[in-house]
Amino acid sequence: MKKLTILIAISTLLISFNLSFASKEVPFTLDDRDRLIRVDEGLKAVNQRIDTLENSLNQRIDTLENSLNRRIDTLENLLYVVIAGIFALIGFVIWDRRTALAPAIRKNKELNEDSLRHL
């Protein structure tokens, strides 16, 4: 029992000793207040600079996007012209073959008819 009371007394002394050190307030001086004000003003200046940089970056991105869109539109139109040229070339080749082979086909028919008449 004696040991228990001694143990309780020592633990209460230790707890009160720790609480007395823990309850000390940290002094807040005017210099600390001035430093905080300067830091706050510095952060405001940094935020303003970030906002201006963000605006200029957004404008630059919009300009690049518009330029890229114009280039894509130009390439799209060029692709349409190339496809139309390919179709025109295929049409010309078909027409040219018909016109080039037409006399040969006529001559062949004439020869066949002549050979059938002679039989």
Residue frames as a rotation matrix with the C-alpha (Angstrom) as fourth column:
MET 1
0.564 0.826 0.000 0.00
0.826 -0.564 0.000 0.00
0.000 0.000 -1.000 0.00
LYS 2
0.404 -0.523 -0.751 2.84
0.178 -0.760 0.625 2.27
-0.897 -0.386 -0.214 0.85
LYS 3
-0.642 -0.692 0.330 4.40
0.416 0.047 0.908 1.62
-0.644 0.720 0.258 -2.50
LEU 4
-0.119 0.697 0.708 1.16
0.981 -0.027 0.191 2.45
0.152 0.717 -0.680 -4.24
THR 5
0.810 0.416 -0.414 0.78
0.508 -0.850 0.139 5.80
-0.293 -0.323 -0.900 -2.50
ILE 6
-0.019 -0.889 -0.457 4.41
0.073 -0.457 0.887 6.68
-0.997 -0.017 0.073 -3.23
LEU 7
-0.657 -0.193 0.728 3.86
0.682 0.257 0.684 5.75
-0.320 0.947 -0.037 -6.86
ILE 8
0.345 0.866 0.361 0.71
0.926 -0.377 0.019 7.89
0.153 0.328 -0.932 -7.09
ALA 9
0.691 -0.137 -0.710 2.45
0.263 -0.867 0.423 10.83
-0.674 -0.479 -0.563 -5.45
ILE 10
-0.415 -0.908 -0.062 5.41
0.191 -0.153 0.970 10.62
-0.890 0.390 0.236 -7.82
SER 11
-0.482 0.276 0.832 3.15
0.876 0.179 0.448 10.34
-0.025 0.944 -0.328 -10.87
THR 12
0.666 0.744 -0.043 1.09
0.745 -0.667 -0.010 13.38
-0.036 -0.026 -0.999 -9.80
LEU 13
0.352 -0.628 -0.694 4.27
0.077 -0.719 0.690 15.39
-0.933 -0.297 -0.205 -9.29
LEU 14
-0.665 -0.629 0.402 5.53
0.411 0.142 0.901 14.41
-0.624 0.764 0.164 -12.72
ILE 15
-0.076 0.730 0.679 2.21
0.988 -0.037 0.150 15.25
0.135 0.682 -0.719 -14.36
SER 16
0.818 0.380 -0.431 2.01
0.473 -0.872 0.130 18.64
-0.327 -0.310 -0.893 -12.66
PHE 17
-0.048 -0.924 -0.379 5.64
0.113 -0.383 0.917 19.30
-0.992 0.001 0.123 -13.57
ASN 18
-0.682 -0.166 0.713 4.93
0.682 0.210 0.701 18.53
-0.266 0.963 -0.030 -17.24
LEU 19
0.318 0.890 0.327 1.77
0.938 -0.345 0.025 20.62
0.135 0.299 -0.945 -17.26
SER 20
0.589 -0.141 -0.796 3.59
0.291 -0.881 0.372 23.61
-0.754 -0.451 -0.478 -15.83
PHE 21
-0.539 -0.826 -0.165 6.09
0.073 -0.241 0.968 23.50
-0.839 0.510 0.190 -18.71
ALA 22
-0.587 0.365 0.722 3.44
0.807 0.327 0.491 22.78
-0.057 0.872 -0.487 -21.33
SER 23
0.456 0.883 -0.115 1.29
0.877 -0.467 -0.113 25.73
-0.153 -0.049 -0.987 -20.34
LYS 24
-0.245 -0.590 -0.770 3.98
0.340 -0.796 0.501 28.32
-0.908 -0.138 0.395 -21.01
GLU 25
0.823 0.564 0.071 2.94
0.305 -0.333 -0.892 30.71
-0.479 0.756 -0.446 -23.76
VAL 26
-0.163 -0.838 0.521 5.22
0.973 -0.047 0.228 31.55
-0.167 0.544 0.823 -26.65
PRO 27
-0.060 0.147 -0.987 5.70
0.220 -0.963 -0.156 35.28
-0.974 -0.227 0.025 -26.81
PHE 28
0.214 0.223 0.951 4.43
0.977 -0.026 -0.214 36.92
-0.023 0.974 -0.223 -30.03
THR 29
-0.336 -0.469 -0.817 6.33
0.505 -0.822 0.264 40.11
-0.795 -0.323 0.513 -30.69
LEU 30
0.537 0.484 -0.691 5.70
-0.229 -0.705 -0.671 43.03
-0.812 0.518 -0.267 -33.01
ASP 31
-0.407 -0.754 -0.516 8.58
-0.789 0.005 0.614 41.83
-0.460 0.657 -0.597 -35.18
ASP 32
-0.802 0.185 0.568 6.75
0.285 0.954 0.091 38.55
-0.525 0.234 -0.818 -35.67
ARG 33
0.259 0.961 -0.103 3.60
0.444 -0.213 -0.871 40.45
-0.858 0.179 -0.481 -36.61
ASP 34
0.306 -0.226 -0.925 5.53
-0.664 -0.747 -0.037 42.58
-0.682 0.625 -0.379 -39.11
ARG 35
-0.780 -0.624 0.039 7.12
-0.442 0.593 0.673 39.48
-0.443 0.508 -0.739 -40.63
LEU 36
-0.442 0.705 0.555 3.71
0.601 0.692 -0.400 37.89
-0.666 0.156 -0.730 -41.08
ILE 37
0.526 0.621 -0.582 2.40
0.019 -0.692 -0.722 41.05
-0.851 0.369 -0.375 -42.76
ARG 38
-0.115 -0.662 -0.740 5.39
-0.841 -0.331 0.427 41.10
-0.528 0.672 -0.519 -45.14
VAL 39
-0.879 -0.170 0.445 4.92
0.010 0.927 0.374 37.41
-0.476 0.333 -0.814 -45.95
ASP 40
0.026 0.975 0.219 1.23
0.581 0.164 -0.797 38.02
-0.813 0.148 -0.563 -46.64
GLU 41
0.522 0.117 -0.845 2.03
-0.436 -0.815 -0.382 40.94
-0.733 0.568 -0.374 -48.97
GLY 42
-0.543 -0.794 -0.272 4.67
-0.699 0.250 0.670 38.86
-0.464 0.554 -0.691 -50.72
LEU 43
-0.676 0.370 0.637 2.16
0.411 0.907 -0.090 36.07
-0.611 0.201 -0.766 -51.28
LYS 44
0.444 0.854 -0.273 -0.33
0.250 -0.411 -0.877 38.56
-0.861 0.321 -0.395 -52.70
ALA 45
0.174 -0.471 -0.865 2.32
-0.801 -0.578 0.154 39.80
-0.572 0.666 -0.478 -55.15
VAL 46
-0.847 -0.485 0.218 3.17
-0.308 0.782 0.542 36.23
-0.433 0.392 -0.812 -56.14
ASN 47
-0.246 0.847 0.471 -0.53
0.576 0.519 -0.632 35.45
-0.780 0.115 -0.615 -56.67
GLN 48
0.568 0.425 -0.705 -0.93
-0.233 -0.738 -0.633 38.52
-0.789 0.524 -0.321 -58.88
ARG 49
-0.291 -0.762 -0.579 2.08
-0.857 -0.062 0.512 37.53
-0.425 0.645 -0.635 -60.93
ILE 50
-0.815 0.057 0.576 0.75
0.157 0.980 0.125 33.99
-0.557 0.192 -0.808 -61.31
ASP 51
0.220 0.974 0.045 -2.61
0.414 -0.051 -0.909 35.40
-0.883 0.219 -0.415 -62.47
THR 52
0.437 -0.102 -0.894 -0.96
-0.663 -0.708 -0.243 37.60
-0.608 0.699 -0.377 -65.12
LEU 53
-0.676 -0.725 -0.129 1.20
-0.648 0.503 0.571 34.72
-0.349 0.470 -0.810 -66.31
GLU 54
-0.531 0.567 0.630 -1.86
0.389 0.824 -0.413 32.48
-0.753 0.026 -0.657 -66.45
ASN 55
0.519 0.757 -0.396 -3.74
0.022 -0.475 -0.879 35.03
-0.854 0.448 -0.264 -68.56
SER 56
0.124 -0.545 -0.829 -0.87
-0.915 -0.386 0.116 35.47
-0.383 0.744 -0.547 -70.99
LEU 57
-0.842 -0.422 0.335 -0.41
-0.306 0.887 0.346 31.71
-0.443 0.189 -0.876 -71.20
ASN 58
-0.099 0.893 0.438 -4.12
0.434 0.435 -0.789 31.23
-0.896 0.112 -0.431 -71.94
GLN 59
0.599 0.274 -0.753 -3.92
-0.444 -0.669 -0.597 33.84
-0.667 0.691 -0.279 -74.72
ARG 60
-0.346 -0.827 -0.444 -0.89
-0.889 0.138 0.437 32.14
-0.300 0.546 -0.782 -76.20
ILE 61
-0.752 0.141 0.644 -2.58
0.123 0.990 -0.073 28.73
-0.647 0.024 -0.762 -76.10
ASP 62
0.344 0.939 -0.015 -5.68
0.233 -0.101 -0.967 30.19
-0.910 0.330 -0.253 -77.80
THR 63
0.363 -0.293 -0.885 -3.52
-0.806 -0.576 -0.140 31.72
-0.468 0.763 -0.445 -80.54
LEU 64
-0.731 -0.682 -0.010 -1.72
-0.615 0.652 0.443 28.43
-0.296 0.330 -0.896 -81.14
GLU 65
-0.434 0.658 0.616 -5.01
0.321 0.751 -0.577 26.55
-0.842 -0.052 -0.537 -81.17
ASN 66
0.589 0.662 -0.464 -6.46
-0.162 -0.465 -0.870 28.91
-0.792 0.588 -0.167 -83.79
SER 67
-0.020 -0.700 -0.714 -3.32
-0.958 -0.190 0.213 28.58
-0.285 0.689 -0.667 -85.90
LEU 68
-0.853 -0.289 0.435 -3.45
-0.235 0.956 0.175 24.81
-0.466 0.047 -0.883 -85.68
ASN 69
0.017 0.944 0.328 -7.14
0.306 0.308 -0.901 24.78
-0.952 0.115 -0.284 -86.63
ARG 70
0.557 0.139 -0.819 -6.40
-0.616 -0.592 -0.520 26.90
-0.557 0.794 -0.244 -89.71
ARG 71
-0.475 -0.812 -0.339 -3.63
-0.857 0.340 0.388 24.54
-0.200 0.475 -0.857 -90.77
ILE 72
-0.692 0.292 0.660 -5.84
0.140 0.951 -0.274 21.50
-0.708 -0.097 -0.700 -90.33
ASP 73
0.425 0.891 -0.158 -8.57
0.045 -0.195 -0.980 23.17
-0.904 0.409 -0.123 -92.41
THR 74
0.249 -0.425 -0.870 -6.03
-0.913 -0.403 -0.065 23.92
-0.323 0.810 -0.489 -95.15
LEU 75
-0.808 -0.575 0.125 -4.80
-0.520 0.797 0.308 20.32
-0.277 0.184 -0.943 -95.15
GLU 76
-0.284 0.797 0.533 -8.38
0.255 0.599 -0.759 19.07
-0.924 -0.079 -0.373 -95.27
ASN 77
0.627 0.504 -0.594 -9.09
-0.373 -0.475 -0.797 21.20
-0.684 0.721 -0.110 -98.34
LEU 78
-0.185 -0.790 -0.584 -5.88
-0.970 0.052 0.236 20.00
-0.156 0.611 -0.776 -99.97
LEU 79
-0.780 -0.045 0.624 -6.91
-0.113 0.991 -0.069 16.41
-0.615 -0.124 -0.778 -99.33
TYR 80
0.282 0.950 0.137 -10.24
0.145 0.099 -0.984 17.05
-0.949 0.297 -0.109 -101.05
VAL 81
0.480 -0.174 -0.860 -8.42
-0.800 -0.489 -0.348 18.47
-0.360 0.855 -0.374 -104.08
VAL 82
-0.625 -0.778 -0.061 -6.11
-0.749 0.576 0.327 15.44
-0.219 0.250 -0.943 -104.26
ILE 83
-0.502 0.514 0.696 -9.03
0.190 0.850 -0.491 13.00
-0.844 -0.115 -0.524 -104.03
ALA 84
0.603 0.723 -0.338 -10.89
-0.145 -0.317 -0.937 14.90
-0.785 0.614 -0.086 -106.78
GLY 85
0.097 -0.666 -0.740 -7.73
-0.973 -0.220 0.071 14.76
-0.210 0.713 -0.669 -108.92
ILE 86
-0.797 -0.376 0.472 -7.47
-0.334 0.926 0.174 11.01
-0.503 -0.019 -0.864 -108.44
PHE 87
0.009 0.885 0.465 -11.09
0.332 0.436 -0.836 10.52
-0.943 0.162 -0.290 -109.52
ALA 88
0.646 0.186 -0.740 -10.55
-0.530 -0.589 -0.610 12.79
-0.549 0.787 -0.282 -112.53
LEU 89
-0.367 -0.867 -0.336 -7.46
-0.899 0.239 0.366 10.79
-0.238 0.437 -0.868 -113.50
ILE 90
-0.668 0.200 0.716 -9.35
0.097 0.978 -0.183 7.49
-0.737 -0.053 -0.673 -113.23
GLY 91
0.449 0.892 -0.053 -12.14
0.140 -0.129 -0.982 8.95
-0.883 0.433 -0.183 -115.37
PHE 92
0.383 -0.390 -0.837 -9.63
-0.849 -0.506 -0.153 10.15
-0.364 0.769 -0.525 -117.96
VAL 93
-0.706 -0.681 0.193 -7.94
-0.574 0.710 0.408 6.76
-0.415 0.177 -0.892 -118.11
ILE 94
-0.287 0.685 0.670 -11.26
0.376 0.724 -0.579 5.01
-0.881 0.086 -0.465 -118.67
TRP 95
0.688 0.554 -0.469 -12.27
-0.151 -0.522 -0.839 7.50
-0.710 0.648 -0.275 -121.38
ASP 96
0.036 -0.775 -0.631 -8.87
-0.943 -0.236 0.236 7.25
-0.332 0.586 -0.739 -123.06
ARG 97
-0.748 -0.289 0.598 -9.01
-0.176 0.954 0.241 3.45
-0.640 0.075 -0.765 -123.14
ARG 98
0.175 0.904 0.389 -12.45
0.396 0.297 -0.869 3.52
-0.901 0.307 -0.306 -124.73
THR 99
0.766 0.136 -0.629 -11.47
-0.411 -0.649 -0.641 6.03
-0.495 0.749 -0.440 -127.35
ALA 100
-0.235 -0.927 -0.291 -8.17
-0.907 0.101 0.409 4.29
-0.350 0.361 -0.865 -128.08
LEU 101
-0.771 -0.064 0.634 -9.70
-0.016 0.997 0.081 0.84
-0.637 0.052 -0.769 -128.31
ALA 102
0.234 0.963 -0.135 -12.82
-0.190 -0.091 -0.978 1.89
-0.953 0.255 0.161 -130.26
PRO 103
0.294 -0.121 -0.948 -11.09
-0.950 -0.143 -0.277 1.89
-0.102 0.982 -0.157 -133.70
ALA 104
-0.777 -0.621 -0.103 -9.47
-0.627 0.779 0.032 -1.46
0.060 0.090 -0.994 -132.98
ILE 105
-0.536 0.668 0.517 -12.79
0.027 0.625 -0.780 -2.97
-0.844 -0.404 -0.353 -131.90
ARG 106
0.446 0.707 -0.549 -14.48
-0.524 -0.291 -0.800 -1.62
-0.726 0.645 0.240 -135.06
LYS 107
-0.089 -0.589 -0.803 -11.74
-0.988 0.155 -0.005 -3.02
0.127 0.793 -0.596 -137.26
ASN 108
-0.899 -0.235 0.370 -11.99
-0.335 0.913 -0.234 -6.36
-0.283 -0.334 -0.899 -135.50
LYS 109
-0.061 0.962 0.265 -15.75
-0.062 0.261 -0.963 -6.47
-0.996 -0.075 0.043 -136.08
GLU 110
0.463 0.182 -0.867 -15.23
-0.814 -0.301 -0.497 -5.62
-0.352 0.936 0.009 -139.75
LEU 111
-0.525 -0.743 -0.415 -12.66
-0.835 0.544 0.081 -8.37
0.166 0.390 -0.906 -140.13
ASN 112
-0.758 0.312 0.573 -14.95
-0.081 0.827 -0.557 -10.87
-0.647 -0.468 -0.601 -138.44
GLU 113
0.317 0.933 -0.168 -17.84
-0.259 -0.085 -0.962 -9.89
-0.912 0.349 0.215 -140.67
ASP 114
0.228 -0.320 -0.919 -15.63
-0.972 -0.121 -0.200 -10.10
-0.047 0.940 -0.339 -143.79
SER 115
-0.812 -0.583 0.001 -14.35
-0.583 0.812 0.015 -13.50
-0.010 0.012 -1.000 -142.78
LEU 116
-0.438 0.729 0.526 -17.88
0.044 0.602 -0.797 -14.72
-0.898 -0.326 -0.295 -142.16
ARG 117
0.475 0.607 -0.638 -18.98
-0.592 -0.316 -0.741 -13.45
-0.651 0.729 0.209 -145.60
HIS 118
-0.149 -0.641 -0.753 -16.18
-0.977 0.212 0.013 -15.31
0.151 0.738 -0.658 -147.32
LEU 119
-0.835 -0.119 0.538 -17.16
-0.285 0.929 -0.237 -18.56
-0.471 -0.351 -0.809 -145.73
